[in-house]
Amino acid sequence: HVKTVERIIGFRSGTGGSSGASFLRQALDLTFFPELFAVRTGLTSK
């Protein structure tokens, strides 16, 4: 998705005033609902 945004809008501001592709790149490091990741990890490690 990040590459698509870079190709379409370049490095201009994104919708909603975000910083566009750089915002998406930074969002890759965010983890939402870490509890769900922990449960998934527990289920797949068996």
N, C-alpha and C positions, 0 to 999 in steps of 0.2 A: 504494500500500500504506500509506503514511504516513497519508493521509486516512482510509482505512478504519479504521486503528487508532485515530486520534483520535476518530472517530465511535463506535466500539464501546466502547473502554475509557477514552476521554478522556485525561487526562494522569496517570492512575495508573500504578503500576509494571507492567511487562510480565512475561511469563513468564520464568522463570529469574532474576528479580530485576533485570532491566534497567530503565532509566528509561522504557520504553515508547516513545511517539511521538517524544520528543526524542532517544532513542538511534537510532531509525531515521533521523531527519533528519540527525544527525551522521554516520551510516554512509554517507550519499549521497556524502560527500566522500572516502571511502576508495577506493583503487584496489588491487584484488587482482590479482596476476599481471600486472604492467605489461608484461612481455615479450610476453604474448599480445596486449595492446592495440597494442603497437608493430608486431607482425607483421601484425595485421589492418589497421592503418593503411597499412602498406607494400603490402599486397595490393590494397587498394581505391584507392590513389592512381595506379595504372597505367592 
